[in-house]
Amino acid sequence: MAVLLRGRAAFPAVLGFALGALIAPAAAVAEDGLSVGFSHRTRFEGLHNQFRPGLGSSDHGVVLRTRLAAEYARGAFRLGGEILDARAYDLAPRSSANGNLIDAFEPLTAYVGWDGAVPGDQTLSLRLGRLAPTLGAGRLLGRNGYRNTPNAFTGALATLTRGERRLELFALSPQQRLPNDFEAVRDNEWDLDEEHAGVRVLGAYLTTRSDADDQLEAYGFVLRERDDGLATRNRRLQTLGGRWLRAPAPGAWDGELEAALQWGQVRATAAAEDGAVLDARAEFFHGALGVTGEGAWTPRVAALLDYASGDDDPTDQRWGRFDALFGPVRGDLGPTSLFTHVLRGNFLSPALRLEAKPTVTLTAQATLRAVWLDAPRDAQIGSGVRDPAGESGDDVGTQLDARLVWRPAPRWTLDGGIALFKHGRFMRQAPNASGQGDPAYGYFSVTYRHPQRRF
């Protein structure tokens, strides 16, 4: 650790003992006053056999993330924010690192709010400003945990709660992380992120419970996009979906189903002069069925199935690839950061997951996953590998990822894991395949979190 305290790394490492974890924007604060929390995470990670075309044969880095969050409450009034400092050092010369890994000293959130009772035995929470919310499981809009830089937005979020029912209404524009060129990113240069006013996502998310105490969710998202100084595909998409969840419990079966239908229009390319507009229609599905034992280690076995449609024919006037909007994938599909092999688009993937808790402070998880393309002529989203002729088949390969999390003390978390990917025919034979062999990824992180304190 002493190595990290030399040179430019000293600033974020020291800052880590004064910065902290996010205070949930919609959480009610019971007492007036100022509450503050902080955290720091140092992660070492490396990738052998790069699977993305055009990059080096390997990748690695020392990744630091520090956070400070504060909220002041007086009556129903709230004023809060969070400072994020995300940096990386010792990157490979031809790394895949970008703004998803590095965002130096950024005011990630900054909001004013109001929490209070309203007629009808309901409570209302309002937030306006820079926000980093998670809706439902976060598969379409959520705050990233493993990735070094969380998704953040500028806009408004209103949460109306009555008993077990919660309705969230939102109108948000994503923040564009800056700088966005490789040399500035790898030098950890500072630039204030900008709200991309040309992209707006708005909608509603309803959460309630069934008579069997299962969680039920229904949602709708509307995405509107225009160039506005940044080349886009002018997406005009509507997404309608729902989710059912029965949480794991010892000695019981659990399950989850989530599905969404997406339709609208997208431009054929991001070029401003491209006048071709494609009709879009796409689908997404996630399913899980598991059972948890009652004995020692409380083992859980779960079967998973993930699917997101791809674009079958790149020459027609239709667009079939599902757009995952602003959703993280770590919990479902494996590590991200320098790895990020499987993303929620153009794939079909069954998996088997094993979980165990050997002690109160130790948890383990391993997932074996097969991955196929839904549309062989479309790209494999995580790598950008593509065969427009569809002659390389649809077998992307098999992924094994495992992690071990140990919390030796209330404020400390040690997290380590691996991800191994055995490439199938598509990743070996597609015209722009990297040709580097089967990738192997590993990481180890240490996280310190100071509990929230009130002043």
VOPAGU-2260 file (C-alpha; in pm, 1 decimal, decimal comma):
REM VOPAGU-2260
SITE   aa  ch    i         X         Y         Z
SITE  MET   A    0       0,0       0,0       0,0
SITE  ALA   A    1     294,5     233,0      53,0
SITE  VAL   A    2     354,9     229,5    -322,9
SITE  LEU   A    3      15,0     384,9    -374,4
SITE  LEU   A    4     103,9     679,1    -154,9
SITE  ARG   A    5     378,8     800,5    -385,3
SITE  GLY   A    6     333,6    1068,4    -650,7
SITE  ARG   A    7      -8,2    1134,6    -796,5
SITE  ALA   A    8    -169,3     842,5    -612,8
SITE  ALA   A    9    -122,3    1017,9    -278,8
SITE  PHE   A   10    -411,6    1257,3    -327,5
SITE  PRO   A   11    -690,9     999,8    -375,8
SITE  ALA   A   12    -549,3     765,3    -113,2
SITE  VAL   A   13    -544,5    1038,3     150,9
SITE  LEU   A   14    -880,1    1164,6      28,8
SITE  GLY   A   15   -1017,2     815,9      88,7
SITE  PHE   A   16   -1010,4     877,0     461,6
SITE  ALA   A   17   -1227,4    1187,4     426,2
SITE  LEU   A   18   -1469,9    1082,1     156,7
SITE  GLY   A   19   -1770,2     854,6     162,8
SITE  ALA   A   20   -2063,0     644,4      60,4
SITE  LEU   A   21   -2383,0     771,8     -97,2
SITE  ILE   A   22   -2673,7     860,1     122,6
SITE  ALA   A   23   -2978,7     735,0     -65,9
SITE  PRO   A   24   -3148,7    1039,4    -217,5
SITE  ALA   A   25   -3497,1     923,0    -130,7
SITE  ALA   A   26   -3427,5     816,2     225,1
SITE  ALA   A   27   -3608,0    1006,4     497,0
SITE  VAL   A   28   -3391,9    1151,7     772,0
SITE  ALA   A   29   -3553,6    1125,9    1115,6
SITE  GLU   A   30   -3369,9    1413,1    1283,2
SITE  ASP   A   31   -3266,5    1763,2    1186,7
SITE  GLY   A   32   -2898,8    1826,4    1130,6
SITE  LEU   A   33   -2609,0    1727,3     907,7
SITE  SER   A   34   -2524,5    1363,6     836,5
SITE  VAL   A   35   -2197,4    1260,4     667,4
SITE  GLY   A   36   -2051,9     931,0     549,8
SITE  PHE   A   37   -1744,1     822,9     356,7
SITE  SER   A   38   -1577,3     522,5     195,0
SITE  HIS   A   39   -1262,8     431,3       6,4
SITE  ARG   A   40   -1199,1     131,1    -220,0
SITE  THR   A   41    -870,0      16,5    -368,2
SITE  ARG   A   42    -894,6    -255,8    -632,4
SITE  PHE   A   43    -622,0    -440,1    -820,6
SITE  GLU   A   44    -739,7    -601,9   -1143,4
SITE  GLY   A   45    -590,7    -765,8   -1449,9
SITE  LEU   A   46    -706,3    -917,5   -1778,7
SITE  HIS   A   47    -503,9   -1172,9   -1975,8
SITE  ASN   A   48    -590,0   -1223,5   -2345,5
SITE  GLN   A   49    -783,9    -913,3   -2444,7
SITE  PHE   A   50   -1103,5   -1006,8   -2632,4
SITE  ARG   A   51   -1177,9    -661,3   -2776,0
SITE  PRO   A   52   -1029,0    -598,3   -3121,0
SITE  GLY   A   53    -766,0    -328,9   -3166,5
SITE  LEU   A   54    -630,3    -325,1   -2810,4
SITE  GLY   A   55    -327,0    -471,6   -2636,5
SITE  SER   A   56    -297,7    -839,8   -2549,8
SITE  SER   A   57    -354,6    -773,1   -2178,5
SITE  ASP   A   58    -487,5    -506,6   -1945,1
SITE  HIS   A   59    -438,4    -417,9   -1579,6
SITE  GLY   A   60    -469,8    -136,4   -1333,0
SITE  VAL   A   61    -485,8     -13,9    -974,4
SITE  VAL   A   62    -832,2     138,2    -940,5
SITE  LEU   A   63    -919,7     379,6    -659,9
SITE  ARG   A   64   -1263,0     512,0    -566,3
SITE  THR   A   65   -1334,9     750,7    -280,4
SITE  ARG   A   66   -1667,8     908,4    -192,2
SITE  LEU   A   67   -1798,8    1173,0      42,3
SITE  ALA   A   68   -2171,5    1220,1      92,9
SITE  ALA   A   69   -2358,1    1464,7     313,0
SITE  GLU   A   70   -2719,5    1562,9     371,3
SITE  TYR   A   71   -2860,6    1845,7     577,3
SITE  ALA   A   72   -3216,7    1809,9     707,5
SITE  ARG   A   73   -3438,0    2070,6     864,2
SITE  GLY   A   74   -3798,2    1970,7     898,9
SITE  ALA   A   75   -3910,1    1838,9     560,5
SITE  PHE   A   76   -3632,5    2022,1     374,4
SITE  ARG   A   77   -3326,9    1831,1     244,5
SITE  LEU   A   78   -3001,8    1953,0      93,4
SITE  GLY   A   79   -2743,0    1694,5      -4,6
SITE  GLY   A   80   -2472,0    1580,7    -237,4
SITE  GLU   A   81   -2184,0    1344,7    -302,5
SITE  ILE   A   82   -1828,6    1393,4    -422,9
SITE  LEU   A   83   -1677,6    1105,6    -620,4
SITE  ASP   A   84   -1306,5    1067,5    -689,8
SITE  ALA   A   85   -1245,5     772,2    -925,9
SITE  ARG   A   86    -893,4     713,7   -1057,5
SITE  ALA   A   87    -674,2     441,7   -1206,8
SITE  TYR   A   88    -297,4     391,7   -1220,3
SITE  ASP   A   89     -55,9     149,9   -1386,0
SITE  LEU   A   90    -285,6      97,0   -1685,8
SITE  ALA   A   91    -166,3    -107,1   -1981,8
SITE  PRO   A   92     -38,3     100,9   -2279,4
SITE  ARG   A   93    -337,8      -0,5   -2493,5
SITE  SER   A   94    -596,3     -29,9   -2217,7
SITE  SER   A   95    -974,8     -28,2   -2260,6
SITE  ALA   A   96    -998,8     225,7   -1976,3
SITE  ASN   A   97   -1241,5     513,0   -2034,3
SITE  GLY   A   98   -1479,2     732,3   -1836,8
SITE  ASN   A   99   -1640,9     419,5   -1691,6
SITE  LEU   A  100   -1323,4     373,9   -1487,6
SITE  ILE   A  101   -1199,9     728,4   -1419,5
SITE  ASP   A  102   -1380,2    1046,9   -1311,8
SITE  ALA   A  103   -1157,3    1263,6   -1095,5
SITE  PHE   A  104   -1308,8    1473,6    -815,3
SITE  GLU   A  105   -1663,3    1494,5    -949,8
SITE  PRO   A  106   -1975,2    1628,0    -771,7
SITE  LEU   A  107   -2169,6    1316,0    -862,4
SITE  THR   A  108   -2489,7    1425,1    -686,6
SITE  ALA   A  109   -2613,8    1761,0    -563,2
SITE  TYR   A  110   -2981,6    1800,1    -482,6
SITE  VAL   A  111   -3249,9    1982,1    -292,4
SITE  GLY   A  112   -3543,9    1785,0    -163,5
SITE  TRP   A  113   -3852,2    1761,9      49,3
SITE  ASP   A  114   -3980,8    1465,8     253,7
SITE  GLY   A  115   -4317,6    1477,2     425,4
SITE  ALA   A  116   -4671,2    1352,8     465,1
SITE  VAL   A  117   -4942,4    1430,2     210,8
SITE  PRO   A  118   -5317,8    1365,0     219,0
SITE  GLY   A  119   -5438,5    1007,9     187,1
SITE  ASP   A  120   -5206,3     858,7     450,3
SITE  GLN   A  121   -4914,7     890,6     207,0
SITE  THR   A  122   -4558,2    1021,0     217,2
SITE  LEU   A  123   -4394,0    1216,5     -61,1
SITE  SER   A  124   -4021,5    1248,0    -130,6
SITE  LEU   A  125   -3900,0    1499,2    -390,4
SITE  ARG   A  126   -3545,7    1534,1    -524,2
SITE  LEU   A  127   -3426,2    1791,3    -777,6
SITE  GLY   A  128   -3070,6    1826,7    -910,4
SITE  ARG   A  129   -2794,6    1577,2    -977,3
SITE  LEU   A  130   -2912,2    1228,8    -876,4
SITE  ALA   A  131   -2793,7     866,4    -888,1
SITE  PRO   A  132   -3110,6     658,5    -836,3
SITE  THR   A  133   -3178,6     287,2    -874,3
SITE  LEU   A  134   -3522,3     174,8    -991,8
SITE  GLY   A  135   -3625,9    -179,4    -903,4
SITE  ALA   A  136   -3345,5    -426,1    -970,6
SITE  GLY   A  137   -3167,3    -154,0   -1166,9
SITE  ARG   A  138   -3154,9    -348,0   -1494,8
SITE  LEU   A  139   -3269,4     -46,8   -1695,3
SITE  LEU   A  140   -3170,0     238,9   -1466,9
SITE  GLY   A  141   -2946,1     193,6   -1167,6
SITE  ARG   A  142   -2641,3     297,6    -973,0
SITE  ASN   A  143   -2330,8      90,7   -1050,2
SITE  GLY   A  144   -2149,3     -68,5    -759,8
SITE  TYR   A  145   -1860,7    -263,8    -912,2
SITE  ARG   A  146   -1787,6     -18,7   -1193,2
SITE  ASN   A  147   -1573,9     266,6   -1066,8
SITE  THR   A  148   -1803,3     545,1   -1192,8
SITE  PRO   A  149   -2177,3     515,6   -1119,5
SITE  ASN   A  150   -2447,1     630,1   -1359,2
SITE  ALA   A  151   -2567,5     977,0   -1264,0
SITE  PHE   A  152   -2833,5    1212,3   -1398,9
SITE  THR   A  153   -2965,5    1563,8   -1373,0
SITE  GLY   A  154   -3338,5    1603,1   -1326,3
SITE  ALA   A  155   -3621,5    1528,6   -1087,0
SITE  LEU   A  156   -3743,7    1224,2    -893,5
SITE  ALA   A  157   -4068,0    1204,3    -695,9
SITE  THR   A  158   -4151,7     906,2    -474,7
SITE  LEU   A  159   -4503,9     859,6    -338,7
SITE  THR   A  160   -4543,1     586,6     -75,4
SITE  ARG   A  161   -4852,3     442,2      86,5
SITE  GLY   A  162   -4807,0     127,1     293,4
SITE  GLU   A  163   -4641,6    -137,7      73,3
SITE  ARG   A  164   -4704,1      57,5    -246,1
SITE  ARG   A  165   -4447,1     295,8    -391,8
SITE  LEU   A  166   -4473,5     501,8    -710,1
SITE  GLU   A  167   -4162,3     669,5    -851,3
SITE  LEU   A  168   -4192,7     935,4   -1121,7
SITE  PHE   A  169   -3877,7    1062,6   -1290,2
SITE  ALA   A  170   -3746,5    1295,6   -1561,5
SITE  LEU   A  171   -3368,4    1269,1   -1604,1
SITE  SER   A  172   -3081,2    1355,7   -1837,7
SITE  PRO   A  173   -2761,0    1147,8   -1808,4
SITE  GLN   A  174   -2431,8    1309,4   -1718,6
SITE  GLN   A  175   -2160,7    1278,1   -1981,7
SITE  ARG   A  176   -1835,3    1182,2   -1809,5
SITE  LEU   A  177   -1542,3    1407,8   -1900,2
SITE  PRO   A  178   -1271,4    1403,7   -2017,9
SITE  ASN   A  179   -1343,3    1135,1   -2276,3
SITE  ASP   A  180   -1017,7    1096,3   -2471,1
SITE  PHE   A  181    -783,6     813,7   -2371,8
SITE  GLU   A  182    -471,5    1015,9   -2286,3
SITE  ALA   A  183    -661,7    1256,1   -2060,7
SITE  VAL   A  184    -842,7     964,9   -1894,7
SITE  ARG   A  185    -528,2     765,3   -1822,6
SITE  ASP   A  186    -364,6    1080,4   -1679,7
SITE  ASN   A  187    -659,2    1119,8   -1439,4
SITE  GLU   A  188    -717,9    1471,9   -1567,1
SITE  TRP   A  189   -1002,9    1671,3   -1417,0
SITE  ASP   A  190   -1299,5    1800,8   -1612,9
SITE  LEU   A  191   -1649,3    1868,2   -1485,5
SITE  ASP   A  192   -1907,8    1623,4   -1619,1
SITE  GLU   A  193   -2182,1    1776,3   -1830,9
SITE  GLU   A  194   -2554,0    1710,6   -1839,3
SITE  HIS   A  195   -2635,7    1583,5   -2187,6
SITE  ALA   A  196   -2954,9    1777,8   -2253,0
SITE  GLY   A  197   -2998,3    1598,8   -2584,0
SITE  VAL   A  198   -3088,9    1276,7   -2399,2
SITE  ARG   A  199   -3392,4    1257,8   -2172,0
SITE  VAL   A  200   -3545,0     958,5   -1999,8
SITE  LEU   A  201   -3873,9     987,4   -1815,9
SITE  GLY   A  202   -4133,8     751,7   -1685,9
SITE  ALA   A  203   -4288,5     577,6   -1386,8
SITE  TYR   A  204   -4197,8     280,4   -1166,6
SITE  LEU   A  205   -4460,1     115,5    -942,1
SITE  THR   A  206   -4369,0    -128,5    -664,7
SITE  THR   A  207   -4615,9    -319,6    -447,4
SITE  ARG   A  208   -4660,6    -655,9    -276,5
SITE  SER   A  209   -4892,8    -945,3    -349,3
SITE  ASP   A  210   -5110,1   -1134,4    -100,2
SITE  ALA   A  211   -4830,5   -1394,3     -82,4
SITE  ASP   A  212   -4586,2   -1114,2      13,9
SITE  ASP   A  213   -4403,0   -1133,4    -319,9
SITE  GLN   A  214   -4277,1    -809,6    -470,0
SITE  LEU   A  215   -4450,8    -690,5    -785,7
SITE  GLU   A  216   -4327,3    -412,2   -1012,5
SITE  ALA   A  217   -4449,5    -243,1   -1329,1
SITE  TYR   A  218   -4269,5      29,3   -1520,1
SITE  GLY   A  219   -4255,7     242,0   -1830,6
SITE  PHE   A  220   -3958,9     435,2   -1973,0
SITE  VAL   A  221   -3958,5     690,9   -2252,9
SITE  LEU   A  222   -3618,7     778,0   -2405,6
SITE  ARG   A  223   -3574,6    1079,0   -2632,8
SITE  GLU   A  224   -3238,3    1158,7   -2789,1
SITE  ARG   A  225   -3098,5    1417,2   -3031,3
SITE  ASP   A  226   -2743,1    1511,2   -3132,6
SITE  ASP   A  227   -2710,7    1848,6   -2950,7
SITE  GLY   A  228   -2332,3    1866,1   -2992,4
SITE  LEU   A  229   -2282,9    1492,1   -2933,4
SITE  ALA   A  230   -2326,9    1236,1   -3212,4
SITE  THR   A  231   -2614,4    1000,9   -3126,7
SITE  ARG   A  232   -2850,6     761,8   -3302,8
SITE  ASN   A  233   -3145,7     984,9   -3217,6
SITE  ARG   A  234   -3315,3     708,5   -3024,6
SITE  ARG   A  235   -3687,6     749,5   -2964,8
SITE  LEU   A  236   -3773,1     442,8   -2760,3
SITE  GLN   A  237   -4053,3     333,2   -2530,5
SITE  THR   A  238   -3996,2      44,3   -2286,8
SITE  LEU   A  239   -4275,8    -125,7   -2095,8
SITE  GLY   A  240   -4209,9    -405,8   -1847,7
SITE  GLY   A  241   -4272,3    -575,9   -1517,4
SITE  ARG   A  242   -4101,8    -781,6   -1248,2
SITE  TRP   A  243   -4198,1   -1045,6    -992,2
SITE  LEU   A  244   -3967,7   -1130,6    -702,0
SITE  ARG   A  245   -3979,6   -1387,5    -424,2
SITE  ALA   A  246   -3673,5   -1328,6    -209,3
SITE  PRO   A  247   -3445,7   -1616,1     -99,2
SITE  ALA   A  248   -3512,4   -1763,1     246,3
SITE  PRO   A  249   -3370,3   -2069,2     426,7
SITE  GLY   A  250   -3561,2   -2386,0     348,2
SITE  ALA   A  251   -3769,0   -2227,5      72,2
SITE  TRP   A  252   -3787,4   -2179,9    -301,6
SITE  ASP   A  253   -3733,6   -1835,2    -447,4
SITE  GLY   A  254   -3770,2   -1685,8    -790,0
SITE  GLU   A  255   -3760,2   -1380,7   -1010,2
SITE  LEU   A  256   -3910,6   -1291,8   -1348,1
SITE  GLU   A  257   -3857,4    -966,9   -1534,1
SITE  ALA   A  258   -3952,1    -892,5   -1893,0
SITE  ALA   A  259   -3979,9    -582,9   -2107,9
SITE  LEU   A  260   -4093,3    -489,0   -2458,1
SITE  GLN   A  261   -3926,6    -199,6   -2639,3
SITE  TRP   A  262   -4036,8     -15,7   -2952,6
SITE  GLY   A  263   -3982,4     311,9   -3136,1
SITE  GLN   A  264   -3730,2     447,1   -3385,7
SITE  VAL   A  265   -3350,3     483,3   -3413,5
SITE  ARG   A  266   -3125,5     636,8   -3676,2
SITE  ALA   A  267   -2924,9     382,0   -3878,5
SITE  THR   A  268   -2595,5     538,6   -3762,0
SITE  ALA   A  269   -2479,9     820,2   -3534,3
SITE  ALA   A  270   -2377,1    1033,5   -3832,9
SITE  ALA   A  271   -2571,0    1361,1   -3842,8
SITE  GLU   A  272   -2605,8    1341,0   -4220,9
SITE  ASP   A  273   -2758,5     992,1   -4206,4
SITE  GLY   A  274   -3128,5    1031,3   -4282,7
SITE  ALA   A  275   -3215,2     661,2   -4256,5
SITE  VAL   A  276   -3454,2     592,6   -3968,5
SITE  LEU   A  277   -3521,0     235,9   -3854,9
SITE  ASP   A  278   -3830,8     102,6   -3683,5
SITE  ALA   A  279   -3723,7     -54,8   -3353,2
SITE  ARG   A  280   -3879,4    -350,1   -3173,6
SITE  ALA   A  281   -3691,0    -551,3   -2912,8
SITE  GLU   A  282   -3740,9    -770,0   -2603,9
SITE  PHE   A  283   -3560,4    -856,7   -2282,8
SITE  PHE   A  284   -3610,8   -1131,5   -2021,7
SITE  HIS   A  285   -3451,5   -1236,8   -1694,0
SITE  GLY   A  286   -3559,1   -1541,1   -1496,0
SITE  ALA   A  287   -3428,0   -1715,7   -1186,3
SITE  LEU   A  288   -3543,6   -2015,0    -982,9
SITE  GLY   A  289   -3353,1   -2105,8    -667,4
SITE  VAL   A  290   -3368,6   -2297,5    -341,6
SITE  THR   A  291   -3182,8   -2228,5     -16,2
SITE  GLY   A  292   -3084,1   -2495,7     235,2
SITE  GLU   A  293   -3146,6   -2471,2     607,3
SITE  GLY   A  294   -2823,0   -2627,6     726,9
SITE  ALA   A  295   -2475,3   -2491,8     779,8
SITE  TRP   A  296   -2349,3   -2248,2     518,6
SITE  THR   A  297   -2713,3   -2189,5     400,7
SITE  PRO   A  298   -2623,7   -2301,1      45,3
SITE  ARG   A  299   -2837,0   -2174,4    -243,0
SITE  VAL   A  300   -2861,0   -2321,5    -592,0
SITE  ALA   A  301   -3027,0   -2121,9    -868,3
SITE  ALA   A  302   -3095,7   -2168,7   -1238,6
SITE  LEU   A  303   -3086,0   -1846,0   -1439,4
SITE  LEU   A  304   -3190,0   -1746,3   -1788,8
SITE  ASP   A  305   -3112,1   -1412,9   -1952,8
SITE  TYR   A  306   -3215,4   -1298,8   -2298,6
SITE  ALA   A  307   -3205,6    -973,0   -2493,2
SITE  SER   A  308   -3289,9    -961,2   -2861,3
SITE  GLY   A  309   -3043,2    -870,6   -3135,3
SITE  ASP   A  310   -3076,2    -720,3   -3481,6
SITE  ASP   A  311   -3135,4   -1014,2   -3716,6
SITE  ASP   A  312   -3070,8    -836,8   -4046,7
SITE  PRO   A  313   -2840,7    -530,8   -4064,0
SITE  THR   A  314   -2962,0    -455,7   -4419,5
SITE  ASP   A  315   -3335,3    -418,0   -4355,6
SITE  GLN   A  316   -3522,5    -113,1   -4226,0
SITE  ARG   A  317   -3580,4    -256,6   -3879,1
SITE  TRP   A  318   -3377,4    -248,6   -3557,0
SITE  GLY   A  319   -3408,3    -546,8   -3324,1
SITE  ARG   A  320   -3133,2    -506,4   -3063,9
SITE  PHE   A  321   -3259,8    -440,4   -2711,5
SITE  ASP   A  322   -3131,0    -118,0   -2557,8
SITE  ALA   A  323   -3054,2    -165,3   -2188,5
SITE  LEU   A  324   -3067,5     213,2   -2132,5
SITE  PHE   A  325   -2873,4     288,4   -1812,0
SITE  GLY   A  326   -2871,7     -47,7   -1633,9
SITE  PRO   A  327   -2570,5    -210,6   -1458,6
SITE  VAL   A  328   -2503,1    -582,3   -1525,5
SITE  ARG   A  329   -2262,9    -695,2   -1249,8
SITE  GLY   A  330   -2518,6    -880,8   -1036,0
SITE  ASP   A  331   -2652,4   -1083,4   -1328,6
SITE  LEU   A  332   -2377,4   -1122,4   -1586,8
SITE  GLY   A  333   -2038,1   -1106,2   -1415,2
SITE  PRO   A  334   -1759,1    -854,1   -1353,0
SITE  THR   A  335   -1744,4    -528,9   -1546,6
SITE  SER   A  336   -1463,2    -266,9   -1532,4
SITE  LEU   A  337   -1171,2    -398,1   -1746,3
SITE  PHE   A  338   -1365,0    -720,7   -1817,6
SITE  THR   A  339   -1731,2    -655,2   -1916,2
SITE  HIS   A  340   -1759,7    -942,8   -2163,2
SITE  VAL   A  341   -2137,0    -999,6   -2142,2
SITE  LEU   A  342   -2380,7    -710,6   -2169,8
SITE  ARG   A  343   -2760,1    -703,9   -2190,1
SITE  GLY   A  344   -2809,5    -707,5   -2568,5
SITE  ASN   A  345   -2808,4    -968,2   -2850,9
SITE  PHE   A  346   -2763,7   -1274,0   -2633,5
SITE  LEU   A  347   -2924,7   -1585,0   -2488,3
SITE  SER   A  348   -2760,2   -1715,2   -2173,6
SITE  PRO   A  349   -2863,4   -1993,6   -1932,0
SITE  ALA   A  350   -2659,5   -2021,2   -1612,4
SITE  LEU   A  351   -2622,5   -2216,9   -1289,5
SITE  ARG   A  352   -2528,6   -2029,8    -972,6
SITE  LEU   A  353   -2407,0   -2162,9    -637,0
SITE  GLU   A  354   -2397,6   -1946,1    -324,1
SITE  ALA   A  355   -2286,8   -2018,6      30,3
SITE  LYS   A  356   -2220,8   -1839,4     357,6
SITE  PRO   A  357   -1956,5   -2040,1     547,3
SITE  THR   A  358   -1952,0   -1788,4     833,1
SITE  VAL   A  359   -2136,9   -1474,7     933,1
SITE  THR   A  360   -1863,1   -1263,1     773,3
SITE  LEU   A  361   -1779,8   -1475,7     467,7
SITE  THR   A  362   -1986,9   -1528,1     149,8
SITE  ALA   A  363   -1900,3   -1716,2    -168,7
SITE  GLN   A  364   -2059,7   -1731,7    -513,3
SITE  ALA   A  365   -1982,6   -1909,5    -841,1
SITE  THR   A  366   -2172,4   -1891,3   -1171,2
SITE  LEU   A  367   -2130,9   -2106,6   -1480,7
SITE  ARG   A  368   -2286,1   -1944,3   -1787,4
SITE  ALA   A  369   -2322,5   -2037,0   -2153,4
SITE  VAL   A  370   -2360,6   -1749,4   -2401,4
SITE  TRP   A  371   -2504,3   -1751,2   -2753,1
SITE  LEU   A  372   -2589,2   -1468,2   -2989,0
SITE  ASP   A  373   -2957,3   -1412,0   -3051,4
SITE  ALA   A  374   -2873,7   -1266,0   -3394,7
SITE  PRO   A  375   -2551,8   -1407,7   -3553,1
SITE  ARG   A  376   -2518,5   -1110,3   -3791,7
SITE  ASP   A  377   -2527,9    -856,0   -3508,7
SITE  ALA   A  378   -2235,9    -764,8   -3281,5
SITE  GLN   A  379   -2141,5    -931,6   -2954,6
SITE  ILE   A  380   -2202,4    -625,8   -2739,4
SITE  GLY   A  381   -1929,7    -664,1   -2477,2
SITE  SER   A  382   -1648,3    -703,3   -2729,7
SITE  GLY   A  383   -1769,9    -537,3   -3049,5
SITE  VAL   A  384   -1680,3    -854,0   -3242,6
SITE  ARG   A  385   -1908,9    -901,1   -3541,4
SITE  ASP   A  386   -1964,4   -1114,3   -3850,1
SITE  PRO   A  387   -2206,0    -925,7   -4081,7
SITE  ALA   A  388   -2241,7   -1237,0   -4298,7
SITE  GLY   A  389   -2340,4   -1457,0   -4003,2
SITE  GLU   A  390   -2098,0   -1731,4   -4108,9
SITE  SER   A  391   -1922,6   -1762,3   -3771,5
SITE  GLY   A  392   -2222,2   -1910,6   -3592,7
SITE  ASP   A  393   -2376,8   -1796,9   -3266,3
SITE  ASP   A  394   -2161,7   -1972,3   -3002,6
SITE  VAL   A  395   -1994,4   -1697,3   -2798,0
SITE  GLY   A  396   -1863,4   -1936,4   -2533,3
SITE  THR   A  397   -1879,9   -2032,0   -2166,7
SITE  GLN   A  398   -1805,0   -1808,5   -1870,8
SITE  LEU   A  399   -1714,6   -1908,7   -1516,8
SITE  ASP   A  400   -1700,0   -1633,2   -1257,8
SITE  ALA   A  401   -1649,4   -1670,4    -885,5
SITE  ARG   A  402   -1604,9   -1433,4    -594,1
SITE  LEU   A  403   -1532,1   -1444,8    -221,6
SITE  VAL   A  404   -1633,1   -1159,0       8,0
SITE  TRP   A  405   -1500,5   -1134,8     364,3
SITE  ARG   A  406   -1599,0    -869,7     618,3
SITE  PRO   A  407   -1343,3    -912,4     899,4
SITE  ALA   A  408   -1470,6    -600,8    1078,2
SITE  PRO   A  409   -1784,9    -388,7    1042,7
SITE  ARG   A  410   -1604,1    -115,4     847,0
SITE  TRP   A  411   -1384,7    -335,6     626,4
SITE  THR   A  412   -1466,9    -552,7     323,7
SITE  LEU   A  413   -1226,2    -770,3     125,4
SITE  ASP   A  414   -1355,3    -885,6    -212,5
SITE  GLY   A  415   -1172,1   -1108,8    -460,6
SITE  GLY   A  416   -1275,2   -1296,4    -770,6
SITE  ILE   A  417   -1200,6   -1440,1   -1113,3
SITE  ALA   A  418   -1376,9   -1464,6   -1448,0
SITE  LEU   A  419   -1270,2   -1719,8   -1708,8
SITE  PHE   A  420   -1420,6   -1727,7   -2057,2
SITE  LYS   A  421   -1382,6   -2024,1   -2293,9
SITE  HIS   A  422   -1446,9   -1874,4   -2635,3
SITE  GLY   A  423   -1678,3   -2051,1   -2875,9
SITE  ARG   A  424   -1669,2   -2059,5   -3254,3
SITE  PHE   A  425   -1800,6   -1705,1   -3300,5
SITE  MET   A  426   -1531,6   -1537,2   -3088,3
SITE  ARG   A  427   -1260,2   -1743,7   -3260,8
SITE  GLN   A  428   -1368,5   -1711,0   -3624,8
SITE  ALA   A  429   -1547,7   -1374,6   -3665,6
SITE  PRO   A  430   -1360,3   -1141,1   -3904,0
SITE  ASN   A  431   -1254,0    -890,1   -3639,0
SITE  ALA   A  432   -1195,1   -1134,7   -3351,3
SITE  SER   A  433    -894,7   -1035,3   -3139,2
SITE  GLY   A  434    -722,1   -1372,6   -3182,9
SITE  GLN   A  435    -567,9   -1345,0   -2835,6
SITE  GLY   A  436    -707,1   -1667,7   -2693,7
SITE  ASP   A  437    -943,0   -1730,4   -2403,4
SITE  PRO   A  438    -954,4   -1433,7   -2162,0
SITE  ALA   A  439    -889,5   -1464,4   -1788,8
SITE  TYR   A  440    -967,4   -1184,8   -1542,3
SITE  GLY   A  441    -897,2   -1145,8   -1173,1
SITE  TYR   A  442    -938,3    -877,6    -907,4
SITE  PHE   A  443    -888,5    -808,0    -538,6
SITE  SER   A  444   -1030,8    -507,6    -354,0
SITE  VAL   A  445   -1022,5    -358,7      -5,3
SITE  THR   A  446   -1304,8    -125,7      99,8
SITE  TYR   A  447   -1330,2      90,9     410,0
SITE  ARG   A  448   -1667,3     244,2     499,4
SITE  HIS   A  449   -1716,6     480,0     787,6
SITE  PRO   A  450   -2069,7     467,5     925,1
SITE  GLN   A  451   -2287,0     769,3     870,5
SITE  ARG   A  452   -2243,7    1030,3    1144,5
SITE  ARG   A  453   -2478,4    1306,6    1244,5
SITE  PHE   A  454   -2361,6    1650,4    1354,4
